[in-house]
Amino acid sequence: MVMPPIHPLSSSGMRLEVTSDAVEYQKLTAEFLGRDPLRHTVLLTILDNMVSGVSVYPGRFVSVHEGACVIGAASWTESHGVMLSELPDSAVEAVADVFAETGVPVPDVEGVEDHVLAFAERWTSGRESRFELDYRTRLFRLGEPVIPSVPGHARRAVEANEPVRDFARYTLDSRFRQ
């Protein structure tokens, strides 16, 4: 499928750019996402894992621009659904429309609650679907982070890791069933 690369947002001067290339998206949004790595930690981690080859699943990425500056970002991956970074309020519905145009399934959306709700309302309008707020999270700011010096690096799981993977799935599944 050929995706439309640029979507102007009427008279606002903003535009959306769409790509399925994680490397291109990482380069394009690095400065924006890097300004607040704590707030964007999940999106940055997903992106880093895709670029490094640790995770290999399809993705669609949207960047919001005003002039030459990136002022917002959103991603969809098969394993994480939609992740909304900091976005201008006026861009949230347009981001939902762009993901709808790409045809990706959206089982869940994560981000600032107001934006998640606006995205979900736009996504479900005109469709035979509904949404519900499933859970809320909080972001705590820590002092200076200390990056531990440990051997090794992130890698794809192998067959020997299946018991650990199964335990993690069971733990996460039971946590969200409560």
Secondary structure as GFF3:
##gff-version 3
##sequence-region A 1 178
A	DSSP	beta_strand	6	9	.	.	.	ID=ss1
A	DSSP	three_ten_helix	10	12	.	.	.	ID=ss2
A	DSSP	beta_strand	14	19	.	.	.	ID=ss3
A	DSSP	alpha_helix	22	34	.	.	.	ID=ss4
A	DSSP	alpha_helix	41	52	.	.	.	ID=ss5
A	DSSP	beta_strand	59	66	.	.	.	ID=ss6
A	DSSP	beta_strand	69	77	.	.	.	ID=ss7
A	DSSP	beta_strand	81	84	.	.	.	ID=ss8
A	DSSP	three_ten_helix	89	91	.	.	.	ID=ss9
A	DSSP	alpha_helix	92	102	.	.	.	ID=ss10
A	DSSP	beta_strand	109	110	.	.	.	ID=ss11
A	DSSP	alpha_helix	113	124	.	.	.	ID=ss12
A	DSSP	three_ten_helix	159	161	.	.	.	ID=ss13
A	DSSP	alpha_helix	162	177	.	.	.	ID=ss14
###
